[in-house]
Amino acid sequence: MRDLSETKLHERIEQSKGKGKRGVLKFLFGRSTLVAVSVVGQAILFIAFLARWQYSLAAYGISYAVAAFMGFFLINRPMSGAGRATWLTIMLLSPIVGTVLFLYIENDAGHRMVQKRLADIHKSTKRFFPDKSDVFKALPESDVGLKGLASYMKQQGNFPLYENGGVRYLPSGEAKFKALLETLETAEKFIFLEYFIIGEGVMWDTILEILKRKVKAGVEVRLLYDGTCTYFRLPHDYPKTMESYGIQCRMFAPIHPIVSTYYNNRDHRKILVIDGKIAYTGGINLSDEYINKKQIHGRWKDCAVEVRGEAVDSFTLMFLQMWSVAGTQEKDYGRYLIAEKTGKRQGGYILPYGDDPFSDERVGESVYLDILNRAEHYVHIMTPYLIIGESMVEALKFAAKRGVDVRIILPHVPDKKSAFALAYTHYKEMLTAGVKLYEYTPGFVHSKAFVSDDRKAVVGTVNLDHRSLSLHFECAAYMYDVPIIGEIEQDFRTALKDCSQVTLDSMKHEKLSRKVLGYLLKPLAPLM
């Protein structure tokens, strides 16, 4: 690691003074504390209710009537099967408190305000997404699957299909870090960064030094990061520090001591755009564990893609939309849409897309389901989590049952014991259906990648869990017949060499604590 200057050391000392305070705030207003307080409060209310009305037949009658009414209501209400099962479980355990909780979540003012704001932003920016109908019309009739998916994505999210102007696959955090150091130096107009996690250390400090130099050279730099970093990674006033360097900075949904379901909808995206000519997405955040400078869950396996050409416009617009959600709305989107409109085509197509928790459509899940349902030979998946609902479970099983080679690489060293335990609850039915499961023994897999039939691939931020598929803001790149798809498949096979295969026999030797925890948590999985 390079030596730190006296100024840098002074900054670190000043920041360290606030760590104790941030730790207290993290404890008081962190998500875990809010959930714990909520649960305790519900328990107290329920116990008080029982103590007051324990001998009242009327009270029991009201309770059962509420439970029955909410049961019929939930069964007839459009929602995922997993979500419905979770709410039915809650209503069964505590009808009155469960109903109040459900009504609060459904009518949360903060949630509805963000939903309306996002709808207005999408409406006002729709005209900036390129039409690209010429690309769609030129698709061969034989590519009926691609035409169907492209039509769906255009209708639901206004995401166009582009001819591939250049995609590079980056099979690790180290590879992405090296690429960033090279391409950031080329910036002449603007640099946009949107990340779920930013952590001080070698990776971020090195990138920040480049950003500071670029600002002095007249490059516009904007940084958007998720508000959970405030309590886990960065000082609360970090945006002011960035502004002092000339970097425009916003936090998405900084956590305040105000209970709102809005805080459950995090910005999980990873987007970096340089001059409208180069864009990055994938699972890799800007923190040292992602480049294995520090190992907290063993060796970290991740991946990303670098995109060039016209498709960069979609990533630029996605960034500016989220920038507008996090603060005042962008006034001039058009001046940043300067992606190269001509140039050498490298074969195939790319479709960048985003997903948000306020839409009626689960775009991220739909793309994965499309790959599984249309696969002919194989679908190979890398994902850190396997906490999925009925539709995804059935799609994975059906693909395997009709002869598709479905393989999933998961972590062997977990970052969250609850997620690790919940993944286990799916193992038996997956294996019985013919899905092959593997655990990455050196450590933690954080890659979010699907590759199928040497023709299709997705690299992005979308995990196979309820949070990514339903609750978070996400993004990814869908690729079709792009030359680097072979590299993604080869990366999967390379990672497979470091995996242990999960079998029905090996499951007999799994720790009892993991089994019990998983089955206890499963009814509440959609709310976790």
Secondary structure, DSSP 8 states (H G I E B T S, - for coil): -----HHHHHHHHHHHHTHHHHHHHHHHHSHHHHHHHHHHHHHHHHHHHHHHHTT-HHHHHHHHHHHHHHHHHHHTS---HHHHHHHHHHHHH-HHHHHHHHHHHHT-HHHHHHHHHHHHHHHHHGGGS---HHHHHTS-TT-HHHHHHHHHHHHHH----EE-S-EEEE-SHHHHHHHHHHHHTT-SSEEEEEES-B-TTHHHHHHHHHHHHHHHTT-EEEEEEETTHHHHTS-TTHHHHHHHTT-EEEEES---SS--GGGGS-B---EEEETTTEEEEES--BSGGGGTSS-SSSEEE--EEEEESTTHHHHHHHHHHHHHHTSS--S-SGGG----SSS---SSEEEEEEE-TTSSS-HHHHHHHHHHHH-SSEEEEE-S-EE--HHHHHHHHHHHHTT-EEEEEEESS-S-HHHHHHHHHHHHHHHHHT-EEEEETTEEE---EEEETTTEEEEES--EEHIIIIISBEEEEEEES-TTHHHHHHHHHHHHTTEEEE-HHHHTTS-HHHHHHHHHHGGGGGG-
